[in-house]
Amino acid sequence: MANWKDKFRMIASVYLLLINDKDEVLLLRRHNTGFKDGELGLPAGHVDGGERMVDAMCREAKEEAGLNLDPKNLKLAHTMHRQCDDHERVDFFFMCKELEGEPTNAEPHKCSELVWAPLDNIPDDVIDYYKYMFTLVNKNEPYSDIGWKDSEIDYSY
């Protein structure tokens, strides 16, 4: 019997869809990160070992946008399974409509600006796989996969 350490693993990430009372989503312009710099992203990050997804999302929201979120206010909006060049990822997109205070750019060395954009009219310079995710979230589709040879979308990273 194989040891659990020999089992396949994938990278888990969390993303925040913070929605204000105007149905706008918070986007962050990436800067000096080495990945998709100049494009708009979401508050996001990797899940640490021994950490619940909602706790990872709250941690990343605090680190990147200065937000104190209650895990009870996070609702899973979409899950995406991505095949990248040399690894796989599973992405959990959490929606939060409970906003107390205003987000701030808590990582100016990685983010050049914060932008509010209409959820139903996402800017063209948002990260490519987010465009697909936003389309599906607006249709209430809970799951997608991209990068697979039989997927609707083929993004290779």
C-alpha positions in Angstrom: 0.0 0.0 0.0 1.4 3.4 -1.0 2.3 5.9 1.7 0.2 9.0 1.8 3.3 11.1 1.2 3.6 9.3 -2.2 0.1 10.4 -3.3 -0.6 12.9 -6.0 -0.8 16.5 -4.7 -2.1 19.8 -6.2 -1.8 23.4 -5.2 -4.9 24.9 -3.5 -5.5 28.7 -3.7 -8.3 31.0 -2.5 -9.6 34.1 -4.2 -11.9 36.9 -2.8 -14.8 38.3 -4.8 -15.5 41.2 -2.5 -18.8 42.8 -3.7 -19.9 46.3 -2.6 -23.4 47.7 -2.5 -23.1 48.8 -6.1 -22.5 45.2 -7.3 -18.8 46.0 -8.0 -16.0 43.6 -7.3 -12.6 44.7 -5.8 -9.6 44.1 -8.2 -5.9 44.7 -7.5 -3.4 45.7 -10.2 -0.5 43.4 -9.9 3.0 45.0 -9.7 6.5 43.5 -9.2 5.2 40.0 -8.5 6.7 38.2 -11.6 3.2 36.8 -12.5 0.7 38.7 -14.7 2.2 42.1 -13.6 0.1 45.0 -14.9 -3.0 42.9 -15.0 -6.0 43.1 -12.6 -6.3 40.3 -10.0 -8.2 39.5 -6.9 -7.0 39.3 -3.3 -5.8 35.8 -3.3 -3.1 33.3 -2.2 -2.1 29.8 -1.5 -3.6 27.7 1.3 -1.1 26.8 4.0 -1.0 23.3 5.4 -3.3 22.8 8.4 -5.4 25.8 7.4 -9.1 25.9 6.5 -10.0 27.4 3.1 -12.0 30.2 4.8 -9.2 31.0 7.2 -6.7 31.2 4.3 -9.2 33.6 2.6 -9.4 35.8 5.7 -5.7 35.8 6.1 -5.1 36.8 2.4 -7.8 39.5 2.6 -6.0 41.0 5.6 -2.5 40.8 4.1 -3.4 42.2 0.7 -6.4 44.6 1.3 -6.3 45.3 5.0 -9.7 43.6 5.5 -10.9 41.9 8.6 -13.4 39.3 7.3 -15.6 36.9 9.2 -15.4 33.4 7.8 -19.1 33.1 8.2 -19.6 35.8 5.6 -17.7 33.9 2.9 -19.8 31.9 0.4 -18.1 29.6 -2.1 -19.0 31.1 -5.5 -16.9 28.9 -7.8 -14.3 26.1 -7.9 -11.9 25.8 -10.7 -9.5 22.9 -11.5 -6.6 24.1 -13.6 -4.1 22.1 -15.5 -0.9 24.2 -15.8 2.3 23.2 -17.6 3.9 21.2 -14.8 1.3 21.1 -12.1 -2.4 21.2 -11.2 -4.3 23.7 -9.1 -7.7 23.8 -7.5 -9.0 27.4 -7.0 -11.7 28.3 -4.5 -13.4 31.6 -5.3 -15.2 33.0 -2.2 -17.8 35.8 -2.4 -18.3 38.3 0.4 -20.8 41.0 0.5 -20.3 42.0 4.1 -17.9 44.9 3.9 -17.0 47.0 7.0 -14.7 49.9 6.2 -12.8 50.4 3.0 -10.1 48.1 1.6 -6.6 49.5 1.4 -3.5 48.6 -0.6 -1.8 46.7 2.2 1.0 45.5 -0.2 2.0 48.5 -2.3 5.2 46.6 -3.3 3.0 44.0 -5.1 0.0 46.1 -6.0 -0.1 49.5 -7.8 -3.8 50.2 -7.4 -7.2 49.0 -6.2 -10.1 49.2 -8.6 -13.8 48.6 -8.2 -15.4 47.1 -11.4 -19.0 46.1 -12.2 -19.4 42.4 -11.6 -21.2 42.1 -14.9 -18.7 44.2 -16.9 -15.2 43.1 -15.9 -12.3 45.0 -17.5 -10.4 43.4 -20.4 -7.1 43.6 -18.5 -8.2 41.2 -15.8 -6.1 37.9 -15.6 -7.2 35.6 -18.3 -8.7 32.7 -16.3 -10.6 35.2 -14.1 -12.5 36.3 -17.2 -13.8 32.8 -17.6 -14.6 32.5 -13.9 -16.5 35.8 -13.8 -18.7 34.6 -16.7 -19.5 31.4 -14.9 -20.1 33.1 -11.5 -22.6 35.4 -13.3 -24.4 32.3 -14.5 -24.3 30.7 -11.1 -22.1 27.8 -12.4 -20.3 26.3 -9.4 -17.4 24.4 -11.2 -15.1 24.6 -14.2 -11.9 23.1 -15.4 -9.4 24.7 -17.8 -6.1 23.7 -19.4 -7.1 20.1 -20.1 -7.1 18.9 -23.7 -10.9 18.4 -23.5 -11.7 21.5 -21.5 -13.6 24.4 -23.0 -10.7 26.7 -22.3 -7.1 25.8 -22.8 -4.7 28.1 -20.8 -1.2 26.8 -20.4 1.0 28.3 -17.8 
